[in-house]
Amino acid sequence: MDNPAVTAHPLLTMGLCIGIMMVDARPMSADESARAEPRDLTEHPGWLGSGYWTGTGVVLGIHADWPAYPCQPGGAHGLFDLAQFPVGTQFEPLDDIDRCVLFAAYDYDAKKPLRPQDPWSPDAFQVAIWHKDLIILAKQGLISGVTPISEREWQLRRRVEAGWKWGQMLAIKDKQGNFQPVNWPSLPGNPQVEDFDCGDPYTYPAFEQNGIDSAVSITGAGWDVVTRELAGTIEVPESLPDLRKQLNHELYDSAIREVGIAIEAALRGIVGSDDGYGQKLVGDFIKYLKNDVFTYNTTLKIYRLRLRTFFKFVRNPHAHHKIPLTQPQALALIAHALHLLSDIQEFSGDEAEG
């Protein structure tokens, strides 16, 4: 399958951005507006940092303190972010701000196929994807559950979700805490023929399939792309000679365990722990990034998700069970782990930077 938008694995780079912030499309109260405009952009919880370019020189910020944030938009970033979870995982939208959607992940555990009781909990799994990526991936058939709609349709749906009824006014809280009725903002018009001259005007996502509400999931074609692209990027470091031997002898399960051990050792070395492991070790590493490296909040949450999903869905299963894998599947998992190991090692010693 030819997918020109799919590029090298995006989880390698945590490059963050510079310029102006995007504006939330929803009507905000005065209190929300004040919170969305801090004196210093770096103080905002959704600030993506310096150096995070979109290709147009525009900075991206999200007016929300979410438990997860996206990688940069474009290419297949969104696909690889979703692919941190196992095949069959469903993603249900929780929030939609600044052309980005926060999803709760569920059905990732065959023993517990139910939605989390509190999808906003820090112990639940969330992932954020840009509108742009959702539309691209849906059009390429790499994800299901997304239907492109116009901005007018998207605004109407948000009004209905907020309890809007025909003739009803919008109530906004004033500085004294009282709700004052105001008119809803004007809706954009329906797409016209000339709108197609500048591209497809249907650039907003509706979460439905064939007119029926639907969660988002990666399709078979999407998993083929993830596996192929990751497997093609594997580079065994000289520091892991046993890994090369295991790959040469097709001992894939052992190879995955080898990289998992290396990641835990790297994390322990950075946080100064001799016996930390699993999710506790993840928490210690995130605290280190926050308190010692002074890393942006957005980056902290991106790494937190990457490490949590790695330990839960890759390291732990292969540490306790012998799981048969095809060569492409194994190479994809190992490449993902090696990319993560490389990122972790950049935070060690004098190389650590905020």
C-alpha positions as CSV (number, residue, x, y, z in Angstrom):
1,M,0.0,0.0,0.0
2,D,1.5,3.3,-1.1
3,N,1.3,5.9,1.7
4,P,3.5,8.9,0.8
5,A,2.5,10.7,4.0
6,V,4.1,8.0,6.2
7,T,7.6,8.9,7.2
8,A,10.2,7.8,9.7
9,H,9.0,6.9,13.2
10,P,7.8,10.2,14.8
11,L,8.3,9.1,18.4
12,L,12.0,9.6,18.0
13,T,11.7,13.4,18.1
14,M,10.3,15.4,20.9
15,G,11.1,18.7,19.1
16,L,8.8,21.4,20.4
17,C,7.6,24.7,18.8
18,I,7.9,28.5,18.5
19,G,5.6,31.4,17.3
20,I,1.9,32.0,18.0
21,M,-0.8,29.9,19.8
22,M,-3.8,28.6,18.0
23,V,-7.2,29.8,19.2
24,D,-9.8,27.4,20.7
25,A,-12.9,27.3,18.4
26,R,-15.4,26.9,21.3
27,P,-16.9,29.9,23.1
28,M,-15.0,30.4,26.4
29,S,-16.0,32.1,29.6
30,A,-14.1,35.1,30.9
31,D,-12.4,32.9,33.5
32,E,-11.4,30.4,30.8
33,S,-10.1,33.1,28.6
34,A,-7.9,34.4,31.4
35,R,-6.5,31.0,32.0
36,A,-5.8,30.5,28.2
37,E,-3.6,33.7,28.0
38,P,-0.8,33.4,30.6
39,R,1.8,36.1,30.7
40,D,4.4,33.7,29.6
41,L,3.5,31.0,27.1
42,T,5.9,28.6,28.7
43,E,3.7,28.6,31.9
44,H,0.8,27.3,30.0
45,P,0.2,23.5,30.5
46,G,-0.4,23.0,26.8
47,W,2.7,24.9,25.7
48,L,4.7,22.7,23.3
49,G,8.0,24.4,23.8
50,S,10.7,26.0,21.6
51,G,11.9,24.3,18.4
52,Y,8.6,22.4,17.8
53,W,7.9,23.5,14.2
54,T,4.9,22.6,12.0
55,G,6.7,23.4,8.8
56,T,5.0,26.8,8.6
57,G,6.9,28.4,11.5
58,V,3.7,28.5,13.6
59,V,3.8,27.4,17.2
60,L,1.1,25.0,18.5
61,G,-0.4,25.3,22.0
62,I,-3.4,23.7,23.5
63,H,-5.7,25.6,25.8
64,A,-6.2,22.5,28.1
65,D,-4.4,20.8,30.9
66,W,-4.7,17.3,29.5
67,P,-3.2,14.0,30.8
68,A,-1.7,13.5,27.3
69,Y,-0.5,15.7,24.4
70,P,0.2,14.9,20.8
71,C,3.4,14.8,18.8
72,Q,3.8,17.3,16.1
73,P,1.0,17.2,13.4
74,G,1.5,15.8,9.9
75,G,2.8,12.6,8.3
76,A,1.9,9.5,10.3
77,H,2.6,10.9,13.8
78,G,-1.0,10.2,14.9
79,L,-0.9,6.7,13.6
80,F,2.3,5.8,15.6
81,D,0.8,7.5,18.7
82,L,-2.2,5.2,18.4
83,A,0.0,2.2,17.7
84,Q,1.6,2.5,21.2
85,F,-1.5,0.3,22.1
86,P,-2.2,-3.3,21.1
87,V,-4.2,-4.4,18.1
88,G,-7.9,-4.1,18.9
89,T,-7.6,-1.0,21.2
90,Q,-10.5,1.4,20.8
91,F,-10.2,5.2,21.3
92,E,-13.2,7.2,22.5
93,P,-13.1,11.1,22.3
94,L,-13.0,12.9,25.6
95,D,-12.3,16.5,24.6
96,D,-11.8,18.6,21.5
97,I,-9.8,21.8,21.8
98,D,-7.6,23.7,19.4
99,R,-8.1,21.3,16.5
100,C,-6.9,18.4,18.6
101,V,-8.8,15.6,20.2
102,L,-8.1,13.8,23.5
103,F,-9.1,10.1,23.5
104,A,-9.5,7.5,26.2
105,A,-8.1,4.1,25.3
106,Y,-10.0,0.9,26.1
107,D,-10.3,-2.7,25.0
108,Y,-6.5,-3.0,25.1
109,D,-6.8,-5.9,27.7
110,A,-8.7,-9.0,26.6
111,K,-9.3,-9.8,30.3
112,K,-10.7,-6.3,31.0
113,P,-12.5,-5.2,27.8
114,L,-14.6,-2.5,29.5
115,R,-14.1,1.2,29.4
116,P,-12.3,2.7,32.4
117,Q,-14.5,3.8,35.2
118,D,-12.8,7.2,35.2
119,P,-11.3,7.9,31.7
120,W,-9.7,11.1,33.0
121,S,-7.8,9.3,35.8
122,P,-4.0,9.4,35.7
123,D,-4.1,5.6,35.9
124,A,-6.2,5.4,32.7
125,F,-4.6,5.6,29.3
126,Q,-5.2,8.7,27.1
127,V,-3.8,9.8,23.8
128,A,-4.2,13.1,21.8
129,I,-4.3,13.4,18.0
130,W,-4.6,16.5,15.8
131,H,-7.7,16.9,13.5
132,K,-5.3,17.1,10.6
133,D,-3.8,13.7,11.3
134,L,-7.2,12.1,12.0
135,I,-8.5,13.2,8.6
136,I,-5.3,12.1,6.7
137,L,-5.3,8.7,8.3
138,A,-9.0,8.1,7.8
139,K,-8.8,9.1,4.1
140,Q,-5.8,6.6,3.6
141,G,-7.8,3.9,5.3
142,L,-5.3,3.5,8.1
143,I,-7.8,4.2,10.9
144,S,-11.6,3.7,11.2
145,G,-14.3,5.6,13.0
146,V,-13.5,9.1,11.6
147,T,-15.7,10.9,9.0
148,P,-14.6,14.3,7.6
149,I,-17.2,17.1,8.1
150,S,-17.2,20.8,7.5
151,E,-16.5,23.4,10.1
152,R,-20.2,24.4,10.1
153,E,-21.3,20.8,10.8
154,W,-18.6,20.5,13.5
155,Q,-19.7,23.7,15.2
156,L,-23.4,22.6,15.1
157,R,-22.5,19.3,16.7
158,R,-20.6,20.9,19.5
159,R,-23.6,23.2,20.2
160,V,-25.9,20.3,20.5
161,E,-23.5,18.5,22.8
162,A,-23.4,21.6,25.0
163,G,-27.2,21.5,25.2
164,W,-28.0,24.1,22.6
165,K,-31.6,24.4,21.3
166,W,-33.0,26.5,18.6
167,G,-33.6,30.1,19.9
168,Q,-31.7,29.4,23.1
169,M,-29.0,31.9,24.1
170,L,-25.5,31.1,25.4
171,A,-24.8,31.9,29.1
172,I,-21.3,33.1,30.0
173,K,-20.1,33.7,33.6
174,D,-19.0,37.3,34.3
175,K,-16.3,38.5,36.7
176,Q,-18.8,38.5,39.6
177,G,-19.7,34.8,38.9
178,N,-23.1,35.6,37.5
179,F,-24.3,34.0,34.2
180,Q,-25.2,36.5,31.5
181,P,-27.0,35.5,28.3
182,V,-25.3,36.3,25.0
183,N,-25.9,35.3,21.4
184,W,-24.1,32.3,20.1
185,P,-21.3,33.1,17.7
186,S,-22.3,33.1,14.1
187,L,-21.9,29.8,12.3
188,P,-19.7,29.6,9.3
189,G,-21.5,28.9,6.0
190,N,-21.8,25.6,4.2
191,P,-18.9,24.8,1.9
192,Q,-19.3,26.3,-1.6
193,V,-17.9,25.2,-4.9
194,E,-15.1,27.8,-4.8
195,D,-14.0,26.5,-1.3
196,F,-12.7,23.4,-3.0
197,D,-10.2,25.5,-5.0
198,C,-8.0,25.7,-1.9
199,G,-8.4,22.1,-1.0
200,D,-11.1,19.9,0.7
201,P,-13.1,22.0,3.2
202,Y,-14.2,18.9,5.1
203,T,-11.3,19.1,7.6
204,Y,-13.1,18.4,10.9
205,P,-13.6,14.9,12.3
206,A,-16.9,13.3,13.2
207,F,-16.5,10.1,15.2
208,E,-18.8,7.8,13.2
209,Q,-18.7,5.1,10.6
210,N,-21.4,5.0,7.9
211,G,-23.5,7.4,9.9
212,I,-23.3,5.5,13.2
213,D,-21.3,6.7,16.3
214,S,-18.0,4.8,16.4
215,A,-14.8,4.7,18.4
216,V,-11.5,5.2,16.5
217,S,-9.3,2.2,15.9
218,I,-6.3,1.3,13.7
219,T,-7.3,-0.8,10.6
220,G,-5.4,-3.8,9.3
221,A,-3.8,-1.6,6.6
222,G,-2.7,0.8,9.4
223,W,-1.0,-2.0,11.4
224,D,0.7,-3.1,8.2
225,V,2.2,0.4,7.7
226,V,3.3,0.6,11.4
227,T,4.9,-2.8,11.3
228,R,6.7,-2.2,7.9
229,E,7.9,1.3,8.8
230,L,9.2,0.4,12.2
231,A,10.8,-2.8,11.1
232,G,12.7,-0.9,8.5
233,T,14.3,1.5,10.9
234,I,16.0,-1.0,13.3
235,E,19.6,-0.2,14.1
236,V,21.3,-2.4,16.8
237,P,23.6,-0.3,19.0
238,E,27.1,-1.6,19.8
239,S,26.3,-1.5,23.5
240,L,23.9,-4.4,23.0
241,P,26.0,-7.2,21.4
242,D,23.7,-9.9,22.7
243,L,20.8,-8.4,20.9
244,R,22.5,-8.8,17.5
245,K,23.2,-12.5,18.3
246,Q,19.5,-13.0,19.3
247,L,18.3,-11.4,16.1
248,N,20.7,-13.5,14.0
249,H,19.3,-16.7,15.6
250,E,15.7,-15.4,15.4
251,L,15.3,-15.4,19.1
252,Y,12.8,-12.6,18.9
253,D,11.1,-13.0,22.3
254,S,14.5,-13.0,24.0
255,A,15.6,-9.9,21.9
256,I,12.6,-7.9,23.2
257,R,13.4,-8.9,26.8
258,E,17.0,-7.8,26.2
259,V,16.0,-4.3,25.1
260,G,13.5,-4.1,27.9
261,I,16.2,-4.8,30.4
262,A,18.4,-2.1,28.8
263,I,15.6,0.5,29.1
264,E,15.1,-0.3,32.8
265,A,18.8,-0.1,33.4
266,A,19.0,3.3,31.6
267,L,16.1,4.6,33.7
268,R,17.6,3.4,36.9
269,G,21.0,5.0,36.1
270,I,19.3,8.3,35.4
271,V,17.1,8.4,38.5
272,G,19.8,6.8,40.8
273,S,17.7,3.8,41.8
274,D,19.1,0.2,42.1
275,D,15.8,-1.6,42.4
276,G,13.1,0.5,40.7
277,Y,11.1,-1.3,38.0
278,G,7.9,-1.0,35.9
279,Q,5.4,1.9,36.4
280,K,7.1,3.1,39.6
281,L,10.3,3.6,37.6
282,V,8.4,5.5,35.0
283,G,7.1,7.8,37.7
284,D,10.6,8.3,39.1
285,F,11.9,9.2,35.6
286,I,9.2,11.7,35.0
287,K,9.8,13.4,38.4
288,Y,13.5,13.6,37.4
289,L,12.6,15.3,34.1
290,K,10.4,17.7,35.9
291,N,12.6,18.6,38.9
292,D,16.1,18.2,37.6
293,V,15.9,18.8,33.8
294,F,13.0,21.3,34.0
295,T,11.3,19.7,31.0
296,Y,8.1,21.2,29.6
297,N,4.8,19.8,31.0
298,T,3.8,18.7,27.5
299,T,7.0,16.7,27.0
300,L,6.6,15.1,30.4
301,K,3.2,13.8,29.5
302,I,4.3,12.5,26.1
303,Y,7.2,10.6,27.6
304,R,5.0,9.4,30.4
305,L,2.6,7.8,27.9
306,R,5.4,6.3,25.8
307,L,7.0,4.6,28.8
308,R,3.7,3.5,30.4
309,T,2.5,1.9,27.2
310,F,5.9,0.3,26.6
311,F,6.1,-1.4,30.0
312,K,2.4,-2.5,30.0
313,F,2.1,-3.7,26.4
314,V,5.6,-4.7,25.4
315,R,8.1,-5.2,28.3
316,N,5.8,-6.9,30.8
317,P,4.1,-9.4,28.5
318,H,7.4,-10.6,27.0
319,A,9.1,-10.7,30.4
320,H,6.6,-13.2,31.8
321,H,5.4,-15.1,28.8
322,K,6.9,-16.6,25.6
323,I,4.9,-15.0,22.9
324,P,5.3,-16.2,19.3
325,L,6.0,-13.3,16.8
326,T,6.6,-13.0,13.1
327,Q,9.9,-11.4,12.1
328,P,8.3,-8.1,11.0
329,Q,6.3,-7.9,14.3
330,A,9.4,-8.6,16.4
331,L,11.5,-6.1,14.5
332,A,8.9,-3.4,14.8
333,L,8.6,-3.9,18.6
334,I,12.4,-3.9,19.0
335,A,12.8,-0.8,16.8
336,H,10.2,1.0,18.9
337,A,12.1,0.0,22.1
338,L,15.5,1.0,20.7
339,H,14.1,4.5,19.7
340,L,12.8,4.8,23.2
341,L,16.1,3.7,24.7
342,S,18.0,6.3,22.6
343,D,15.7,9.1,23.8
344,I,16.2,8.0,27.4
345,Q,19.9,8.0,27.1
346,E,19.9,11.6,25.8
347,F,18.8,12.6,29.3
348,S,21.8,11.0,31.0
349,G,24.8,12.9,32.3
350,D,25.8,16.2,30.8
351,E,23.6,15.8,27.7
352,A,20.3,16.3,29.6
353,E,18.6,19.5,28.5
354,G,15.1,21.1,29.1
